[in-house]
């Protein structure tokens, strides 16, 4: 298991934070990280600066030691088993099932977000250079909105649902009860490290579960902050955070869970599903894929360009599972669309986007080199029509547009997950449907057109986890829409009530009294009983009455 995770969990350990985040001096921390020096944070979080006095930069309440990363108290399989046993014991007391416990934990999450917004923003900046407004809109606001919805609707979600009964159970009543699954594991991703950690936890808590969160070590500042804040704001007897990398993840996956919720790539998703299968543990896999944007010529060109840019480069600089991965348009329209994209990119990010404060950096050196190699592939480098500049010391790649890159290139075979946008041209817009269908089903698909018939064809004939018509990414903000993949882009869905339901078991319950008992269902089985029962099961009440009195309605 460990070797498989190492092969598929691409990351570089540059900094390990084991207890907090820092508030300023971000460039100094970034330069240390980019130098690939293995530093280890332990203790507290800074209220002023990130670099300790031993580096003679300024004073810090956290301690930073220039030592090799060590496992002072390694989290292994034994500790993982003890943790799960502890949480299961506490879950079995019934404390998480009550409305009072659930609502108190949700209220504490809302309080945590309000009180620690600045810390969250700064952790996101440390991990991804995420602009403050983007951090607020994409992560903080969305998470708070999910939490407030759960607080508002929790009583309604928990209420039993009454359903109809049939004549065969008369007199009776029936209800569907939502019950918690038990002890669940949430493994989150690095690209939206706060949102993708806390939102599933909100669903798990709403449903009454005990939960372990494993944040991504590739976003170490956010991971450390989550560990600190969860221990301060939430019930430590039933809600825990486990930090770490491949060994810790492996130890967790080897345990028996009641559900595993994983956000990440398809390769690791297969490992998670394989581990879950050993214990018949249900999974939710929020993966990704190559999300297309099909652009018709019948559009408001400026608006379409701005929304594509927002769904690509203003969305974590392309490092988003629902971000636009590639564009399809007609050969005749492509030059106009590309010119519009260039114009709006200049408006958004200036003449030199590498210096823009509104562009997130690439998460680490591995992913920087992966994206750089995509651009340098044979038959690809000469397809760049805009951008292509890189700044390795700052892990920055400028917004890059390419036209008609080879279908066999890694850029068209793999999820890009970065600021490279290939534009594929077709003779007529309907041909784009086949391009999309030739690839695994994406997590999201987008269409820009005013043609209602084309919109209907797209919705009916293109399979994707979710869709946006004349828009990108915003569909995930609607809590009444399920968010999840299909096929290789994932299993299961969440957001809003769907989060509550994905962490719940729907238990059907039939209520009957001792009155109204009938001999019809009991032996001996006679022809008369058979005739009555057949009539009842066919909802033929008149025939059942006749059969009961020994008559037949065959005439």
C-alpha positions in Angstrom: 0.0 0.0 0.0 2.8 2.4 1.0 4.7 1.9 -2.3 1.5 2.4 -4.3 0.7 5.6 -2.6 4.2 6.9 -3.0 4.0 6.2 -6.8 0.7 7.9 -7.1 0.8 10.7 -4.5 3.1 13.1 -6.2 4.5 15.7 -3.8 7.7 17.2 -2.5 8.2 17.9 1.2 9.7 21.4 1.4 8.1 22.5 4.7 6.4 20.5 7.4 4.2 22.5 9.8 3.2 20.7 12.9 1.2 23.2 14.8 0.3 26.5 13.3 0.7 29.1 10.6 2.3 32.4 10.4 0.8 35.7 9.5 3.4 37.7 7.6 6.9 37.5 6.1 5.4 35.2 3.4 8.1 35.7 0.9 10.8 34.7 3.3 9.0 31.4 4.0 8.4 30.9 0.3 12.1 31.3 -0.5 13.0 28.7 2.1 10.4 26.3 0.7 11.6 26.8 -2.9 15.1 26.1 -1.8 13.8 22.6 -1.0 15.2 22.8 2.5 13.4 20.4 4.9 12.2 22.6 7.7 9.9 21.5 10.5 7.4 23.8 12.4 6.4 22.7 15.8 4.3 24.6 18.2 1.8 27.5 18.0 1.2 30.0 15.2 2.7 33.3 14.6 1.0 36.6 15.4 3.5 38.6 13.5 6.2 36.9 11.4 7.1 33.5 10.1 10.9 33.3 10.5 12.4 32.7 13.9 15.2 34.8 15.4 17.8 32.1 14.8 17.6 33.2 11.1 18.0 36.8 12.3 15.0 38.1 10.4 12.5 38.8 13.2 10.8 37.3 16.2 8.3 34.5 16.0 6.2 32.7 18.6 6.5 29.5 16.6 9.7 27.6 16.5 11.4 26.7 13.3 14.3 24.2 13.4 16.6 23.5 10.4 16.7 19.8 10.9 15.9 16.8 8.8 12.2 15.8 9.0 11.8 13.2 11.7 8.9 11.2 13.0 9.1 12.0 16.7 6.0 10.0 17.4 5.3 8.1 14.1 1.6 7.6 13.4 1.6 4.0 12.4 -1.0 1.3 12.0 -1.2 0.6 15.8 -1.9 4.3 16.5 -4.5 4.4 13.7 -6.2 1.4 15.1 -6.3 2.9 18.6 -7.7 6.1 17.2 -10.5 4.4 15.4 -11.3 2.3 18.4 -11.4 5.4 20.6 -13.7 7.2 18.2 -16.0 4.2 17.7 -16.3 3.8 21.5 -17.3 7.4 21.8 -19.6 7.2 18.9 -21.3 4.1 20.4 -22.2 6.2 23.5 -24.7 7.9 21.2 -23.4 11.5 21.8 -23.0 12.3 18.2 -26.6 11.3 17.3 -28.3 14.1 19.2 -29.4 17.3 17.5 -27.7 19.3 20.3 -24.3 17.8 19.7 -24.5 18.2 15.9 -25.8 21.8 16.0 -23.1 22.8 18.6 -20.3 21.5 16.4 -21.7 23.2 13.3 -22.0 26.5 15.3 -18.4 26.1 16.4 -17.3 25.6 12.8 -19.1 28.8 11.8 -17.5 30.6 14.8 -14.1 29.2 13.8 -14.4 30.6 10.3 -15.5 34.0 11.5 -12.8 34.3 14.1 -10.0 32.8 12.1 -10.7 34.2 8.6 -7.4 36.0 8.6 -5.4 33.0 9.6 -7.1 30.9 7.0 -6.4 33.4 4.3 -2.8 33.6 5.2 -2.4 29.8 5.3 -3.8 29.6 1.8 -1.4 32.3 0.7 1.5 30.4 2.1 0.5 27.2 0.5 -0.6 28.5 -3.0 0.0 32.3 -3.1 -3.8 32.3 -3.3 -5.1 35.9 -3.7 -7.1 37.1 -0.7 -10.3 37.7 -2.6 -10.1 34.4 -4.3 -9.4 32.7 -1.0 -12.5 34.3 0.5 -14.9 33.6 -2.4 -13.7 30.1 -3.3 -12.9 28.7 0.1 -14.0 30.7 3.1 -17.3 32.0 1.9 -18.4 28.7 0.3 -17.5 26.8 3.5 -19.3 29.2 5.7 -22.4 29.1 3.4 -22.5 25.3 3.7 -22.2 25.5 7.4 -25.0 28.0 7.8 -27.3 26.0 5.5 -26.7 22.9 7.6 -27.4 24.9 10.8 -30.6 26.2 9.3 -31.9 23.0 7.8 -30.6 20.3 10.3 -33.9 19.7 12.0 -35.6 19.2 8.7 -32.9 16.9 7.5 -33.1 14.8 10.6 -36.9 14.5 10.6 -38.2 11.1 9.6 -39.8 11.0 6.2 -43.3 9.4 6.1 -44.0 7.3 3.0 -47.1 5.5 1.7 -47.9 1.9 2.5 -49.7 -0.7 0.4 -52.8 -2.7 0.8 -50.7 -5.8 1.7 -49.5 -4.2 4.9 -52.9 -2.6 5.8 -53.3 -1.2 8.4 -49.8 0.2 8.8 -47.5 3.2 8.5 -43.9 3.6 7.3 -41.0 6.0 7.6 -37.5 6.6 6.4 -35.0 7.4 9.2 -31.6 8.9 8.5 -29.0 7.4 10.8 -25.3 8.1 11.0 -22.9 5.6 9.4 -20.5 5.6 12.3 -16.8 6.5 12.1 -15.8 8.1 8.8 -12.6 9.1 7.2 -12.2 12.3 5.1 -9.0 12.6 2.9 -8.8 16.0 1.4 -6.9 17.7 -1.5 -4.3 20.5 -1.6 -5.7 22.7 -4.3 -8.6 24.0 -2.1 -7.2 22.8 1.2 -9.7 24.5 3.5 -12.9 24.1 1.5 -12.3 20.5 0.5 -11.4 19.6 4.1 -14.1 21.3 6.0 -17.1 21.0 3.7 -17.2 17.2 3.8 -16.7 17.3 7.6 -19.7 19.6 7.9 -21.7 16.8 6.1 -20.3 14.1 8.3 -21.1 16.1 11.5 -24.6 17.0 10.3 -25.3 13.3 9.8 -24.1 12.5 13.3 -20.8 10.7 12.6 -17.5 10.6 14.4 -14.9 11.8 11.8 -11.2 11.8 11.1 -9.9 14.4 8.7 -6.6 13.8 6.9 -5.6 17.1 5.2 -3.2 17.1 2.3 0.5 17.5 3.4 1.1 19.3 0.1 -0.7 22.3 1.7 1.2 22.1 5.0 0.2 25.5 6.4 -3.5 24.8 5.9 -3.1 21.3 7.2 -1.4 22.5 10.4 -3.9 25.3 10.9 -6.8 22.8 10.6 -5.2 20.5 13.1 -4.9 23.4 15.6 -8.3 24.9 15.0 -10.2 21.6 15.1 -8.6 20.8 18.5 -9.6 24.2 19.8 -13.2 24.5 18.4 -14.5 21.0 18.0 -15.2 17.9 20.2 -11.8 16.1 20.3 -13.5 12.9 21.5 -15.3 12.4 18.2 -13.6 14.7 15.7 -9.9 14.5 15.0 -7.3 15.6 12.5 -4.4 13.4 11.4 -1.5 15.2 9.6 1.2 13.5 7.6 2.0 12.0 4.2 2.0 8.5 2.7 2.8 6.5 5.8 0.0 8.2 7.8 -2.5 7.8 4.9 -1.6 4.2 4.5 -2.1 3.5 8.3 -5.5 5.2 8.1 -6.6 3.3 5.0 -5.7 0.0 6.6 -8.4 0.5 9.2 -12.1 -0.4 9.1 -14.2 2.7 8.5 -17.9 3.1 7.9 -17.3 5.4 5.0 -14.3 7.0 3.2 -14.6 10.3 1.5 -11.6 11.1 -0.8 -10.9 14.1 -2.9 -7.9 13.8 -5.3 -6.7 12.2 -8.5 -8.0 9.0 -10.2 -4.7 7.0 -9.6 -4.9 7.5 -5.8 -8.6 7.1 -5.9 -8.1 3.6 -7.2 -5.8 2.8 -4.2 -8.4 4.2 -1.8 -11.2 2.2 -3.3 -9.0 -1.0 -3.3 -8.3 -0.5 0.4 -11.9 0.2 1.2 -13.0 -3.0 -0.6 -11.1 -5.2 1.9 -13.7 -4.2 4.5 -16.6 -3.5 2.2 -16.4 0.1 3.1 -18.5 2.5 0.9 -16.6 5.3 -0.7 -17.2 8.7 -2.1 -14.5 9.6 -4.7 -14.3 13.2 -5.8 -11.8 13.0 -8.6 -11.5 15.2 -11.7 -10.7 14.7 -15.4 -10.5 16.8 -18.5 -13.3 19.3 -18.2 -14.2 20.8 -21.6 -15.7 24.2 -22.6 -17.5 24.0 -25.9 -17.8 27.5 -27.4 -20.2 28.3 -30.2 -19.8 31.4 -32.4 -23.3 32.6 -31.2 -22.0 34.1 -28.0 -21.3 37.4 -26.3 -17.5 37.2 -27.0 -16.3 39.4 -24.1 -18.5 37.8 -21.5 -17.6 34.2 -22.7 -13.9 35.0 -22.6 -14.1 36.5 -19.1 -16.0 33.5 -17.8 -13.6 31.1 -19.3 -10.7 33.0 -17.8 -12.4 32.9 -14.4 -13.0 29.1 -14.8 -9.3 28.6 -15.7 -6.8 31.1 -14.5 -8.8 32.9 -11.8 -9.6 29.5 -10.3 -6.4 28.6 -8.5 -4.4 29.2 -11.7 -5.9 26.1 -13.3 -5.3 23.9 -10.3 -9.0 23.0 -9.9 -10.8 19.7 -10.6 -13.7 21.7 -12.1 -11.6 24.2 -14.0 -11.7 24.4 -17.8 -9.1 21.9 -19.0 -9.5 22.5 -22.7 -11.7 24.6 -25.1 -13.4 23.3 -28.3 -14.6 25.7 -31.0 -14.8 26.0 -34.8 -11.8 26.7 -37.0 -13.4 29.9 -38.2 -14.2 31.2 -34.7 -11.0 30.2 -32.9 -9.0 33.4 -33.9 -11.7 35.7 -32.5 -12.0 33.7 -29.3 -8.3 33.6 -28.8 -8.0 37.4 -29.4 -10.8 38.0 -26.8 -9.0 35.7 -24.3 -5.7 37.6 -24.8 -7.4 41.0 -24.3 -9.2 40.0 -21.2 -6.1 38.2 -19.7 -4.2 41.5 -20.1 -7.1 43.4 -18.4 -7.2 40.8 -15.5 -3.5 40.2 -14.9 -1.6 43.0 -16.7 1.3 42.9 -19.2 3.3 40.6 -17.0 1.1 38.1 -15.3 4.1 36.5 -13.6 4.2 39.5 -11.4 0.5 39.7 -10.8 -0.7 39.3 -7.2 -3.9 37.9 -8.6 -2.3 34.7 -10.0 -1.8 31.7 -7.7 1.5 29.9 -7.9 2.0 26.2 -8.8 1.8 24.2 -5.6 5.3 22.7 -5.7 8.4 22.0 -7.9 7.1 18.6 -9.0 4.0 20.0 -10.5 5.9 23.0 -12.0 8.2 20.6 -13.8 5.3 18.4 -14.9 3.5 21.4 -16.5 6.8 22.7 -18.0 7.5 19.3 -19.6 4.0 19.3 -21.1 4.8 22.6 -22.9 8.1 21.3 -24.1 6.8 18.1 -25.6 7.5 17.5 -29.3 4.7 18.9 -31.4 3.4 21.0 -28.5 5.9 23.9 -28.0 5.2 25.4 -31.4 1.5 25.4 -30.7 1.7 28.2 -28.1 0.0 31.3 -29.2 0.0 33.2 -25.9 2.0 33.1 -22.7 4.4 30.2 -22.0 6.6 32.2 -19.7 7.9 30.5 -16.5 9.6 31.6 -13.3 10.8 28.5 -11.5 12.1 30.3 -8.4 8.6 31.6 -7.7 6.8 28.5 -9.1 4.9 30.8 -11.5 3.7 29.9 -15.0 1.9 32.6 -17.0 -1.6 31.9 -18.5 -0.8 30.0 -21.7 -3.0 29.3 -24.7 -2.2 26.7 -27.3 -4.0 25.7 -30.5 -4.5 22.3 -31.9 -1.9 20.4 -29.9 -1.6 16.7 -31.0 -4.3 14.5 -29.6 -1.6 12.0 -28.5 0.2 14.6 -26.3 0.2 14.3 -22.6 -1.7 17.6 -22.5 -4.6 16.0 -24.3 -4.4 12.6 -22.6 -4.0 13.7 -18.9 -5.7 16.2 -16.7 -3.6 19.4 -17.0 -4.3 20.9 -13.6 -2.4 24.1 -14.3 -2.5 27.3 -16.4 -2.2 25.7 -19.8 -5.3 25.9 -22.0 -5.3 24.0 -25.3 -7.9 25.2 -27.9 -9.1 22.4 -30.1 -10.8 23.3 -33.4 -13.5 21.4 -35.3 -15.3 22.0 -38.6 -18.7 22.5 -36.9 -19.6 22.9 -33.3 -21.6 19.7 -33.1 -18.3 17.8 -33.8 -17.2 18.9 -30.4 -19.6 16.4 -28.8 -17.6 13.5 -30.2 -14.3 15.0 -29.0 -15.8 15.1 -25.4 -17.3 11.6 -25.6 -13.9 10.2 -26.8 -12.5 10.9 -23.4 -13.4 9.6 -19.9 -16.4 11.4 -18.4 -15.4 14.7 -16.9 -16.3 16.2 -13.5 -17.7 19.3 -15.3 -18.6 20.3 -18.8 -19.3 23.8 -20.1 -21.1 25.1 -23.1 -21.3 28.7 -24.4 -24.1 29.4 -26.9 -27.4 31.2 -27.2 -28.7 28.3 -29.3 -31.4 26.6 -27.2 -31.4 23.5 -29.4 -27.7 23.1 -29.0 -28.0 23.6 -25.2 -30.6 20.8 -25.1 -28.4 18.5 -27.2 -25.5 19.2 -24.9 -27.4 18.4 -21.7 -29.0 15.3 -23.2 -26.0 13.8 -25.0 -22.9 14.8 -23.0 -22.2 12.9 -19.7 -20.5 14.8 -17.0 -20.6 15.1 -13.2 -22.2 18.6 -13.6 -22.6 21.3 -16.2 -22.6 25.0 -16.7 -24.4 26.7 -19.7 -22.8 30.0 -20.5 -20.9 29.8 -17.2 -18.0 28.0 -15.6 -17.5 26.6 -12.1 -20.4 28.5 -10.5 -22.7 25.5 -10.5 -20.8 24.1 -7.5 -22.0 27.1 -5.4 -25.6 26.0 -5.7 -26.3 23.9 -2.6 -29.5 22.4 -4.1 -27.4 20.9 -6.9 -25.4 17.7 -6.2 -21.7 17.9 -6.8 -19.9 14.8 -7.8 -18.4 12.9 -10.7 -19.5 10.1 -13.0 -17.3 7.2 -14.3 -13.6 8.1 -13.9 -14.4 11.5 -12.5 -15.8 10.1 -9.3 -18.4 8.2 -7.3 -21.1 9.8 -5.1 -22.0 13.5 -4.5 -22.2 16.1 -1.8 -23.0 19.8 -1.1 -26.0 21.0 0.9 -28.5 18.2 1.8 -26.5 15.8 -0.4 -23.6 16.1 2.0 -25.9 15.1 4.9 -27.3 12.2 2.8 -23.9 10.9 1.7 -22.9 10.4 5.3 -26.2 8.9 6.3 -27.9 5.5 6.0 -31.5 5.6 5.0 -33.3 3.1 7.2 -36.8 2.0 6.2 -39.2 1.2 9.1 -42.6 -0.4 8.9 -45.1 0.1 11.8 -48.1 -2.3 12.3 -50.4 -3.0 15.2 -51.6 -6.4 16.3 -55.0 -5.6 14.9 -56.2 -6.5 11.4 -54.3 -9.8 11.2 -55.4 -12.1 8.4 -55.1 -15.8 7.6 -54.3 -15.0 4.0 -50.5 -14.9 4.5 -50.3 -18.0 6.6 -50.3 -21.7 5.7 -52.1 -23.7 4.6 -51.9 -22.1 1.2 -55.2 -22.7 -0.6 -56.4 -21.9 -4.1 -58.9 -19.4 -2.5 -56.1 -17.6 -0.7 -54.1 -17.4 -3.9 -57.0 -15.9 -5.8 -57.6 -13.2 -3.1 -53.9 -12.4 -2.8 -53.5 -12.1 -6.6 -56.4 -9.7 -6.7 -55.1 -7.6 -3.8 -51.5 -7.4 -5.3 -53.1 -6.3 -8.6 -55.0 -3.6 -6.7 -58.3 -5.3 -7.8 -60.3 -4.7 -4.7 -63.6 -5.8 -6.3 -62.0 -9.0 -7.5 -60.5 -9.6 -4.0 -63.9 -9.3 -2.4 -65.4 -11.7 -4.9 -62.6 -14.2 -4.4 -62.9 -13.9 -0.6 -66.6 -15.0 -0.9 -65.7 -17.8 -3.3 -66.7 -16.1 -6.5 -64.7 -15.4 -9.6 -64.8 -12.1 -11.6 -63.8 -13.9 -14.8 -66.7 -13.3 -17.2 
